[in-house]
Amino acid sequence: VISGSHGKTSTTSLLGHLLVSSGLNPTIISGGIMSNFGQNIHLTDSNYVVVEADESDGTIFKLSPSYLIYLNVDKEHLDYYKSFSSLKNQIRNFILKTSKKSKVIINNDDKFLNTMNSLSPNIITFGKKIKSDYNYRNIKLSKNKSIFDFYKKNDLIHEKISSPLLGEHNILNLISALAVINELD
């Protein structure tokens, strides 16, 4: 399950594409059209499912994912939650509940999510910070690609990853997807 305020559709598409390319061929349910499939759903008979989940109506909190990516938290859906603190409490409880049985991959650069990175051994962090479990370094951004090195702690996993997705926010989305791929081995 991929959730957060920003980047869910991109990250769902990225993770789905990487898992299809690896041969796992998951069902993918995205909030937007995935360019490699031409639609927002890719149905298969695989045991793997990649789902974009939004907090807008609280239904995400009924899911029990094996892996949860939480990209970021912003002041959204306050019509449903009534306050930002109520939204954050729901997210915190969901992450803690999920992390008891599953791996939760959170953005260590997000001010709110960063407060949870030590609450469970099943919480894995990603971000620009070198202290993140998965991080990136040696960024080169140009008009037509982003290049970076991918690390787990201080161990280089892959050098000079090149992506046509521009900007550091897209590198963060890709790092979260690569963290899941690496955790799946």
C-alpha positions as CSV (number, residue, x, y, z in Angstrom):
1,V,0.0,0.0,0.0
2,I,1.3,3.4,-0.9
3,S,-0.1,6.4,1.0
4,G,0.7,10.0,1.8
5,S,-0.3,13.5,0.8
6,H,1.9,13.8,-2.4
7,G,3.4,11.3,-4.8
8,K,1.1,8.3,-4.3
9,T,0.2,7.8,-8.0
10,S,3.8,8.2,-9.2
11,T,5.1,5.8,-6.5
12,T,2.4,3.3,-7.1
13,S,3.3,3.3,-10.8
14,L,7.0,3.0,-10.1
15,L,6.7,0.2,-7.7
16,G,4.2,-1.6,-9.9
17,H,6.5,-1.3,-12.9
18,L,9.5,-2.5,-11.0
19,L,7.6,-5.5,-9.7
20,V,6.3,-6.4,-13.1
21,S,9.9,-6.0,-14.5
22,S,11.1,-8.4,-11.8
23,G,8.7,-11.1,-12.9
24,L,6.3,-10.8,-9.9
25,N,3.6,-9.2,-12.1
26,P,1.4,-7.8,-9.4
27,T,-2.2,-6.5,-9.7
28,I,-1.8,-2.7,-9.6
29,I,-4.5,-0.3,-8.6
30,S,-3.6,3.4,-9.1
31,G,-5.3,6.7,-8.7
32,G,-4.1,7.8,-12.2
33,I,-3.4,6.4,-15.6
34,M,-0.1,4.4,-15.6
35,S,1.7,5.2,-18.9
36,N,3.1,1.7,-19.3
37,F,-0.4,0.1,-19.0
38,G,-2.6,2.9,-20.5
39,Q,-5.1,2.7,-17.6
40,N,-5.2,2.9,-13.8
41,I,-5.4,-0.8,-13.2
42,H,-3.3,-3.8,-14.1
43,L,-5.1,-7.1,-13.2
44,T,-3.2,-10.3,-12.8
45,D,-3.5,-13.6,-10.9
46,S,-0.3,-12.8,-8.9
47,N,-0.2,-13.1,-5.1
48,Y,1.2,-9.5,-5.2
49,V,-1.0,-6.4,-5.2
50,V,0.1,-2.8,-5.3
51,V,-2.5,-0.3,-4.1
52,E,-2.6,3.5,-3.9
53,A,-4.5,4.4,-0.8
54,D,-5.7,7.8,0.2
55,E,-6.7,8.9,3.7
56,S,-9.6,11.0,2.4
57,D,-12.3,8.9,4.0
58,G,-10.5,6.7,6.5
59,T,-10.8,3.5,4.5
60,I,-7.0,3.1,4.3
61,F,-7.0,2.4,8.0
62,K,-9.0,-0.8,7.3
63,L,-6.2,-2.3,5.1
64,S,-3.6,-4.8,6.4
65,P,-0.7,-4.4,4.0
66,S,2.4,-6.6,4.1
67,Y,4.4,-3.4,3.1
68,L,3.2,0.1,3.7
69,I,5.0,3.1,2.1
70,Y,4.1,6.4,3.8
71,L,5.5,9.2,1.6
72,N,4.6,12.4,3.6
73,V,1.8,14.0,5.7
74,D,0.3,17.4,4.9
75,K,-2.8,19.3,6.1
76,E,-5.3,17.5,3.9
77,H,-8.8,16.0,4.3
78,L,-9.5,18.1,7.3
79,D,-13.2,18.2,6.4
80,Y,-13.2,14.5,7.3
81,Y,-10.7,14.5,10.3
82,K,-11.7,17.9,11.6
83,S,-8.1,18.8,12.6
84,F,-4.5,18.1,11.5
85,S,-3.8,16.5,14.9
86,S,-6.7,14.1,14.5
87,L,-5.3,13.1,11.0
88,K,-1.8,12.6,12.4
89,N,-3.1,10.5,15.3
90,Q,-5.0,8.2,12.8
91,I,-1.8,7.9,10.7
92,R,0.4,7.2,13.8
93,N,-2.0,4.5,15.1
94,F,-2.2,2.9,11.6
95,I,1.6,2.9,11.2
96,L,2.1,1.4,14.7
97,K,-0.6,-1.2,14.2
98,T,0.7,-2.2,10.7
99,S,4.3,-2.3,11.9
100,K,3.5,-5.1,14.4
101,K,3.2,-7.6,11.5
102,S,4.4,-5.8,8.4
103,K,7.2,-3.6,7.2
104,V,6.4,0.1,7.1
105,I,8.6,2.3,5.0
106,I,8.4,6.0,6.0
107,N,10.0,9.2,4.7
108,N,12.6,10.2,7.2
109,D,12.7,13.7,5.7
110,D,9.0,14.3,6.6
111,K,8.8,16.2,9.9
112,F,5.9,14.2,11.3
113,L,6.9,10.7,10.0
114,N,10.4,11.2,11.3
115,T,9.0,11.1,14.8
116,M,8.0,7.5,14.4
117,N,11.2,6.0,12.9
118,S,12.2,4.3,16.2
119,L,8.8,3.0,17.4
120,S,9.1,-0.4,15.9
121,P,11.8,-2.6,14.4
122,N,9.6,-3.1,11.3
123,I,9.7,0.7,10.5
124,I,12.2,1.3,7.7
125,T,13.2,4.8,6.7
126,F,14.0,6.4,3.4
127,G,15.2,9.9,2.5
128,K,18.0,12.2,1.7
129,K,19.3,12.0,5.2
130,I,22.3,9.6,5.4
131,K,20.8,8.4,8.7
132,S,17.9,7.0,6.7
133,D,17.9,3.2,6.2
134,Y,17.6,3.8,2.4
135,N,19.1,7.0,1.1
136,Y,20.5,8.6,-2.0
137,R,23.6,10.6,-2.7
138,N,25.6,12.1,-5.6
139,I,22.5,13.7,-7.2
140,K,22.8,15.1,-10.7
141,L,19.7,16.8,-12.0
142,S,19.4,17.9,-15.6
143,K,16.7,19.0,-18.0
144,N,15.9,15.5,-19.0
145,K,17.0,13.1,-16.2
146,S,17.9,12.6,-12.6
147,I,20.9,10.6,-11.6
148,F,21.8,9.3,-8.1
149,D,23.4,6.6,-6.1
150,F,21.2,4.3,-4.0
151,Y,22.4,3.3,-0.5
152,K,21.2,1.1,2.3
153,K,22.7,2.9,5.3
154,N,26.3,3.4,4.2
155,D,26.4,0.5,1.7
156,L,26.2,1.3,-1.9
157,I,23.4,-0.8,-3.5
158,H,23.4,0.7,-7.0
159,E,25.5,3.4,-8.6
160,K,24.3,6.1,-11.1
161,I,20.7,5.2,-11.3
162,S,19.2,7.3,-14.1
163,S,15.6,8.2,-14.3
164,P,13.7,10.3,-16.8
165,L,11.6,11.6,-13.9
166,L,12.8,15.0,-13.0
167,G,13.4,16.5,-9.6
168,E,14.4,15.4,-6.1
169,H,10.8,14.7,-5.1
170,N,10.7,12.0,-7.8
171,I,14.0,10.6,-6.5
172,L,12.4,10.2,-3.1
173,N,9.4,8.4,-4.6
174,L,11.8,6.1,-6.5
175,I,13.9,5.4,-3.3
176,S,10.7,4.3,-1.5
177,A,9.9,1.9,-4.3
178,L,13.5,0.6,-4.4
179,A,13.4,0.1,-0.7
180,V,10.4,-2.3,-1.1
181,I,12.2,-4.1,-4.0
182,N,15.3,-4.5,-1.8
183,E,13.3,-5.7,1.2
184,L,11.6,-8.3,-1.0
185,D,15.1,-9.3,-2.1
